[in-house]
Amino acid sequence: MTKNFKRSAIVAASAATVLSLAVATPSFAHQGVGSTSSTSETLVAPVAHTEATLPVTITDIPATVTQIGKITKGAKFVAYKLPADTTAIPAAQPTTGGKPAKVEANLASTGTVSYALEIHVPVTAGTTKFAVYNAAGVGAFVTVTVDAAGVATATTSEALTAAYVEPTKPALGEGKSVKGDRGFKKGHRR
């Protein structure tokens, strides 16, 4: 009889829990008496893109820098999209509208490393023009043509060369920063 009583108590407790959750759940979702809230958010679908690559030469790499990833981060390039009728880069590097261009390393089977600049362009057929500047402000006129199959081919007016620049961390408040001493350790002030 005690087993049946224990089972009955467990079943009753379970039923009470389920019932209380069923009754309480709608109140958890309620925002409050008299308050209404509605937000409208417009999401923009990402534009399909393809990558065009151009060979890059990186110079002045210190002997202490041996990691390929660090070398590619030390090669800084900024790409500025130009109007379709442009025939040359601006006389001075623009101060707005540029996007950092990524440098990728390619390791050949012979063990040699080559570097390439990636420029993202829409996958639709057509021609897009860019002014690409290195960290020293030296620019090149780049034309990217995408064919009907979505294959991008890039040409440049000048060879793309960048001197290695030691990557720096952003200043406080300028994006990601170093993780470190926040002033608290396990809930206690240091």
C-alpha positions, -999 to 999 in steps of 0.1 A, spaced: 0 0 0 29 24 6 42 18 -29 8 27 -44 6 57 -22 41 69 -32 33 64 -69 0 83 -65 19 111 -48 44 113 -76 17 112 -103 -2 139 -85 29 161 -80 37 157 -117 2 166 -128 3 196 -105 36 208 -120 23 203 -156 -9 222 -148 9 250 -131 33 254 -161 4 254 -185 -14 281 -165 18 302 -159 33 300 -194 9 325 -210 16 350 -182 53 347 -188 47 358 -224 25 387 -215 43 421 -217 24 439 -191 -9 456 -186 -16 483 -211 17 481 -229 19 473 -265 50 469 -285 57 463 -322 89 465 -340 94 464 -377 127 452 -390 136 452 -427 162 425 -435 183 430 -466 191 398 -485 228 394 -490 239 400 -526 255 370 -543 291 378 -549 322 362 -564 359 369 -558 384 382 -582 421 377 -572 452 396 -581 488 387 -573 504 407 -545 540 412 -534 547 418 -497 581 434 -489 600 443 -458 588 413 -438 609 411 -406 629 379 -400 610 375 -367 576 372 -385 574 336 -398 536 329 -396 518 332 -429 487 344 -412 505 373 -396 522 382 -428 489 385 -446 474 407 -418 504 430 -422 497 436 -459 471 464 -459 450 473 -489 418 493 -492 395 491 -523 373 519 -534 345 512 -559 346 537 -587 318 548 -611 315 528 -643 328 556 -665 360 561 -646 393 557 -665 418 564 -637 422 564 -600 416 597 -581 446 620 -577 444 616 -539 433 585 -519 396 590 -509 389 593 -472 355 575 -473 338 546 -490 368 522 -489 366 486 -478 396 466 -465 407 441 -491 418 407 -478 452 392 -487 453 354 -489 483 332 -489 487 303 -514 511 275 -505 524 256 -536 534 220 -535 570 231 -538 567 250 -505 567 285 -520 542 310 -508 524 335 -530 499 361 -520 467 373 -537 444 401 -531 407 392 -530 381 417 -543 344 409 -539 321 418 -568 285 410 -577 280 377 -595 260 394 -622 278 398 -656 294 432 -661 325 453 -653 333 469 -619 361 494 -614 382 499 -582 409 521 -569 431 499 -546 456 516 -523 482 501 -500 491 514 -465 516 539 -480 489 554 -502 501 540 -535 472 532 -557 463 510 -587 434 511 -611 417 476 -610 390 465 -635 370 433 -627 349 417 -654 324 390 -646 312 368 -674 278 352 -679 289 321 -660 298 343 -629 336 339 -633 355 371 -624 387 382 -641 407 411 -627 433 433 -643 454 461 -627 472 491 -640 502 486 -616 516 456 -598 501 454 -563 529 457 -537 527 464 -500 554 468 -473 547 448 -442 531 469 -415 529 454 -379 492 448 -372 480 470 -343 451 464 -320 422 489 -322 421 516 -296 395 514 -268 361 520 -283 371 512 -319 358 477 -323 373 446 -309 400 451 -284 422 430 -262 406 410 -235 422 415 -201 418 431 -167 382 442 -163 386 452 -127 367 422 -113 377 387 -105 350 362 -95 327 390 -84 352 408 -63 369 441 -70 407 438 -74 
